[in-house]
Amino acid sequence: MKRILISALIAGLPGMALADAKADEIAKLKAQLQALQTQMQALQQAVAAATEAKAPADDANAELKERVAGMELKVDKLNNAATDGPLAGLSVTGYLDPTYIYNRANNSSGFQFLNHQNTYAYSNSTFGDVYLDIKKTFGVGPTAPSVEISIMPNRGSGNTLLDGGSGNNIINTAQFTYPLSDTWSLTAGLVNSFGGYEMQQSNQMNTLTHGLLYDFSVPGSYVGAGFNWAHGDWAWKFLLGNEQYRTHANLATTGSNSDNGNPIVKSNNTPTLTGRVDYTWSSALDLGWSFNAGRQTLLTSAAQPAGNPVPVSNGCLAGNSGFGYQCASNDPYSNYFYTEVDASYALNDIQYNAEFDYGRQQNAAWNGGAAQWYGVSLLGHRKWMTDILGKMGATLRYDYLNNSKNGGGGAGVALNANGYDGVNGFGVSQACVASGASDCKGANRQALTADLLFYPTDQLTLKFEYRHDWASQDVFLRNDGRFRRSNDMLGAQAVYSF
C-alpha cells in the first residue's frame, strides 16, 4: 500500500521515483546483515575450536577459513550499502487526513479531501489533504548535511498562499541544511513561519482546525537563507529572504511612461528578517520568542477573494495612482513588523500551550491607515486510557484576535471591496458603512474549540470537533444573504500516518 501511495503522489515529479518502498529495502538490508553476522560468528567459533583441538583435517579447517572470509566480505558490502549507498539516510513519511465539515454559515456539509480550491479560510485551511515528507541525510552524525521536501498538493503553501495563491504548486516546503559544526548550520530554501506553538501537519495537532492566531496573525512561508544554532538549553534560528508568500522578488506597477506608455514598475528590494529563540526550561517546558521585520506588499480589495490572505496586483491604477484598500498610499509596499511569545508544556499525557501576538503594518488597514492586531491563544490537552474505547484524548482551545484599528486589515486578514470578509468574520459592519460614518471599527474575533480524540492504533487518530466563532461586528455572511455576529462548525477527521 505504501509503495502504491508514494508512486501515485510523486508520479509527476521527475527524478522522485526513488522514494518507492525505501524503508522496506533498508529493513531487508539490515536483516540480511544481522543474519550474516550471526553466521560469521558461528564459523569463527568453529575455526577456533578446530584449531585448539589440532584437528588433523587441515582441508576442513581451510574450508572454514574461506567461508569466514567470504562472510566478512559480504558483511562489508552490506555495511557500505547501509551507510553509503543510495538508500542510506533516506526516509519517507506522511499522512492522509480525510475530513468531514458542517458549516452553519453556508448551511453546507460534506467531506473535504484533496480539495484543490486555493482559497484559504479557517474552515478550509491545511486539513483534508495528503502530506508526504521526503528527507535524505548524507552521512551520519551531527555534521551530516540533509535535504528535505514536503509535498502537500492541495492545502499546502504552494497551492493556497505562495505568489498570490494561484495554485498548481504541490510543494509545501523545500530546504537543505548544511552543518558547519556541532552547533552551527546553514539552511536555505522554502520554509514555514517560525511563529507560534501550532504545527501545520494534522498528525501533530490536537485539534482539527487551526487557531485564529495561526490562520490570521502568524506570518506565512518564506524563501531565503539563514543560520541555525543550538547549544545546551538554548536554540535560535534566523533567516533573511523575500517578503512572506513570495518565491521571487515582487514587482508592482506604479504608473506608465509618458513617452511611450510602457509600465513603470517598482520592486520590493527590502529583505525580510525573521528569527526565533527557544529556551528549554525543563524537559517539559519550552519558552519561545519570534519576530518578523521587513516591507510587505499592500493588499487591495480589487480582485481580492475574501479569505485569501495573499498580496495581489494593485487595483487602484485604473482611476487612482495610490495603493492599499483606499488607494491612499504612494508606495505599493509598507513597513511590516510582527512578534510573539509562546510557551509549551508537555508532561506524560498532559499538554498546555499559550501564545501572545502583536503585529503592525503601515497603510494596510481598511481606511488607509496603519493596521494593528494583537491576540492570545490558550490550549489544554489531556489523554487517558479506557477499558472499552482504549486510549482517548480531549482538547479545549480559546482564541482572541483584536483587529479593530482603522477598520481592520493587515496580517492574514484580506477584505473585499466592501470592507469585510464574510467567510472568516473580519472587517467593518455594513450597517456602519451605510450610515456614512468615517470611523467604523473592524471586528474583533474570538473562537472556542472543543475536540474529542481517539487513538485506535499508533498510526490512526480520529478527531471530532465543535467550534464556535464570534465577532464584535456583524460580519459573518450567512447563506440567506444576511449578516450575523457568529458561526458554528462541526467536524470529523481521520488521520492515518505512515
N, C-alpha and C positions, 0 to 999 in steps of 0.2 A: 504493500500500500504506500509506504514511504517513497519507494522508487518511482511509482506512478505519479504521485503528487508532485514531487520535485521536478520530474521531467515535464509535466504539464505546465507548471508555473513558469519555468525558465526556458521553455522551448523557443521563445522569441528572442533570447539574448545570445548573441554569438559568443562562442567560447565558454559558455557556462554549463555545458553538459557534463563536465567532470564532477558535478555535485551529486551524481547518481549513485546512491547507496554506498557512500564513502564510509559511513560509520560501520556498516556490516563488514566491509572488506578489511577495515582496520581491526575489527574484533577477530576476524578469521586469522589475520596475520599474528595477532597476539596469542591465539590459541595454538597455532602451529609452532610458534616459538617456544611456548611453555612445554608442549609435548616433546619437542626435540631436546630441550634442556634436560628433561627428565630421563629420556633415553640415553643421552650422553653421560649423565651422572651414573647410570647403571652400568654402562660399558666401562667407564673409568674405574669403578669399583671392581669389576670383573678382571680388568687388566692388573690392578694392584694385587688382587687375591692370587692370580695365576703366578705373578712374579714372586710373591712371598713363598708360595708353595714350591717354587722352582720346578714347575711342570715341565716334563720333557717334550711336550708338544709345542715346539717353537713355532711351527706353522700356525697353530691355532692362536698363539699369542700375537703373532704378526698380523693375523687377520683382524683380531680385536683392535689393535692399534690403528689399522687402516680405517676401520669403521668409526672409531672415535674421531680420527682426523676428518673424515667425511662429515660427521655430525657437526664438528666445530665449524667447518666451512659453511654449512647450511645455516647454523645459528648466526654467524657473522653476517650473512646475506640478509636474513630476516631482520636483524638489528638495524642494518643500514636502511632497509626498506621502511622500517617503522619510524626511524628518526630523520632520514634524509630523502626518502622517496617522495613522489608526488602526492601521496595520501597523508604524509606526516603533517601534523598540526592543522588539519582541516576539520572543521565542524560545520554541520548544517542543522539548524534548529528552527522552530517556528510554531505556529498555531493556526487554527481555524476558529472563528467565533460567530457563527450564525446567530442573529438577534431578532427578537420579535418586539415591536414597539406599538403601543397605543398612545396617540397624541390627541388630547381633548380639544386643543385649539383647531386642529384640522378635521377633527372627528374622523381620524384615519387610523387604521390598524393594519398590520401585515409584517412579514419578515423583511429584514434589511440585511442582505448578504450579497457581496460582490456588486454593490451599488456604485456605479461609475458617475453618479451625479456629483459634480465637483463643488457644489455649494457646501460650505462648512457651517454647521449650526450645532447648538448644544444637543439637539435631538437627532443629529446626523453627523457626528464627529469622526472619531477614529475607529469606531466599532463596526462589526459586520463585514469583515474582510479576511483575506488570507495574508499571513505575515511569514516571511522567510528571511532568516539571518544566515549569511554565509561568511565565515571567518577563516582566514588562513594565517597561521603563525609560522614564521621562517626560523626554525631553531627552537631551543629550549632555554628557559631561564628568564630573568627579568630584563635582559637586554636583547631579547628576540624581537625583531620587527614583525608587524602584523598588518593585514588589510581586512577590512570588514565592510560588507554591503548588506543593507536591509532592503527587502523588496516588499512593498505594500501597494498593490496595483490600483486599488480603488479609493481607499480612505487615507492614504499616506500623504506626506507633504508634497510629493511630486504632482499628485492629481488635484489637490484641494487648495494649496497655498502658494506654491512657487510660481513666480513670474505671472501674477495675476490669476492664478488658479485656472489656467486654460486647459488643464487635464492632459491625458495621454502621456504621462510620465510615471512609470511604475516604480522608480527609485525613491525610496524614503530617506535613507541616509547612505553615505559612501565616504569612507575616510581611511587613511593609513596612519599608523603610529610607529615612529622610529625612536626607540630608546637611545638616549645619549649617555646614560649612566644608570645606576640603580635607582636614582631619584628623579632624574630629568628625562623627558621625552618630547619629541617634536611630532605634531599632528597637523593634518591638513585635509580638507575635503568639505563635504556637506554634513552638518551636524545639527541636532536638535538643540533647542534652547537650554541654557544652564539653570533657568529659574524654577523655583517651586519644589514641592515634595512629590507631585504626581508624576507617574510614568506614562508614556504613550501607549505601551503594549497592554492589551486586555488581560493577558495572563499574569501581569504584575500589578493589577488593580484590584482593590477590594470593593469596588463599585462597578456598575455597568457604564454609567455616563461619567464624564469629567466634571470637575467643579467649575464655578464661574471664573475663578482666577486663571485656571489653566486655559480655558477657552477664550477669554476676553481681556486678560490683563498681561499674562506672561508673554514675552516675545516669542516669535516662531523659529524658523530654521535659518541657518547661516551657512554661507560659503566663505571659507577663509583658511587661515593657518595660525597656529599658536603653539604654546608650550604647556605641558602638564608637569607638576611637581608634587611629590608625596614623600613624607618622612615622618615616622612616628605617628602621632595623633593628628597631624596636620596634612592637608592636601589642598592644592589650588590649581586652577587652570585659567588661562587667558587665550583669547582668540581675536585676531584682527581680520576683518573681512568686509564684505559688502553690507549694505543695509539689509535688514531681515527680509526674507522671501525672494531675494534676487540672486539668480545664478550667474549674472553678468552685470556689468556697470550699467546703471539705469540712465536712460535718456528721456528728456521731456521737451516737447516743442514749446518754445516761448514766444513765437511770433513768426513773421515772414520777412524776407529780404525785400526792401523797397525797389531794388534794381531789377530783380529777376523773379520775385515771388517765391523763391525757394524757402523752405522752412528754416528757422533758426532754432537750434537745439542747445540744451544745457544738460550736462551730466552731473550726477551726484558723485563727485570725486572725494568727498569726505569719508574716510573709512569709519566703520563701526567697531568699537571696542567693547567686548563683553567678557565677563570673568566670573569665577565662583571660588569661594573659600569654604572648606569644611573642617570642622574640628570634632574629632571623636572624643566626646566627654567620657564615655564609658563604653563597654561592649554593647550596651542597649541604646544609648543616646547619641545622636548626631546633630550638631548645630551647623547651619549653613547660611551663607550670605552671597547674593549675586547682584550684578548690576549690568546695565547696558547704556552706552552713550554714543551718540552719533547724529546723523541727519537722516530723516526719513521722508519718503515721498508723501505729499499731501493727498489725501483721498478727495474724490469729487463725487457728488451724487449722480452725475451723468453716467449712464451705462454701468452703474454700480449695483449689482444684485444684493438685496438685503441678506444679511447673514454670511457674507463672504468677505472676511476682513483682510483684503489684499489691495495694494495700490493698483490703480488702473490709470489709463491715459486721461489727461486733463480734458474736461468737457466745457471749460469756460471760454475757450478761444473763439468760438463761433460769434459770440456777441460781447465778450469781455476779455481783456488780456490778463486777468488775475487768475489765482489758483486757490484751491480749497473749496469747501462747500458753498461759500458765498462769493467766491472769486475775489476775496479781499486781500490775498497775499500777492506780492510781486515776484515771489520766488516759488518754484514748484517743490522745493524741499524746505524743511524746517527742523530746528533742533529738537532732539528726542532724548529723554532720559527716563530710565526705569531702574528700580531697585527693590529688593525684597529680602526678608529674613525668614528662615523656616527651621523647624525642629522635627525630628523623627525619633520616636521611642518605640522599640520593639523588644519584647522580652517574653519568651515562650509563646503562648497563644494570645498575647495582648499587643495591640499596636495603637499608638496615638500619633497624630500629625497636626502641625499648626503652621500657618503661613500668613505673613503680613506684607502687602504690596503697596507701592506708590509709584506713579508714573506721570509724566507731563510731556506734551508736545505743543510747540508754538503753532498758532494759526490753524489748528486741526479740529477745533470744535465746530458745532453746527452754525453758530452765529459769526464765525470767522475769528473768534478769539482763541486763547490758549485752552487746549483740552487738558483736563486733570482727572485722575482717577486714583482711588485707593480702596483697599478691601482686606478682608480676612477670610481664611478658610480653616475650619476645625474638623478633624475626623477622628473617630474612635472605632476600633475593630476588635472583635474577640472571637476565638474559635473554641469549640468544646466537642466532646465525644458523647454520642447517644447510643443506646443499645439497639434501637430499631433502625434509625436513619444513618447511623455511622457518624462520621465527622461533619460538623456543621460550623457555620460562622454567621456573624451579624455585623453590619456596618451602619453607622449613623454619621452624616456629614452636614455641616451648616456652612453656607457661603454668604458673604455680603460684599457687594461691589458698588461703591459710590461713583456715579458718572454724571452728576447733575450740572457741573460747572459749564456755563456758556452754552447750554442746550445739549451737552453730551458729545461724544465722539472720542477719537483718539484710541490708542491701544489696538485691540482687536475688534473694536466696535465700528461697524460700517452702516451709515444711514442712507436712506433713499432720498429721492428728490423732495419728498415732503417732510424730511427730518426725522424719520423713525425707522426702526427695524421691527416689523410686526412678528417675525418668527422668533427672535431671541428676546424681545421685550426691552428695547433701548430707544432713546431719543425723546422727542418732545411730544406732549399731548396735542392731538389735532384740535381739540377744543380751545386750547390756549392759542394755537396758531390762528384759528378762525376769529378769535377775539381781537386780533391785531396787536397783541402785547409784544413788546420788544425784548422782554426779559424772561421768556419761557425757559424753565429749567429742564434738564434732561432727567430721565428716570434713573433712580437708584434701584438696584436689583438685589433680591435675596432668594435663596433656594434651600430647601430642606430635603435631604435624600436619605432613604432607608433601604438597605439591601439585606436579603437573606441568601446565604450561600451554602451549597452542598458540595462535598468532595467525594464522589463515588470511587474514584481511583486517583493515583498520583498525577495522571495525565488530564483527567476530566474535572472541570469545575462548572457547576450550574449556578447562575445568579438570577435572582428575582428582585426587581427594584420598583419602588414607588417614589416619585419625585414631584414636589410642589414648588413652583416658581412664582414669585410675585414681584411687582414693581410699584414705585411711588406714583407713577402716572399710568393712564390707561393706554398702553402701547402694545399689548398683545392682540393681534388681529385674529378673530375667530372665523370659522368657515361661513358664518352668516353675514360677514362683512362688518360686524360691529367690533368695537374695541373693548377690551377688558384689562383689568389690572393683574390677572393671574392666569396660570395654566397648570394643568396636571398631566403627568405622563406615567404609564406603566410599561415595564419592560421585562423580558426574559432572555437569557443568553446562555449558550453552551460554549465553553472554551475548551478545546482539545489541543493540548500541547504535544509536540514531538521533538 
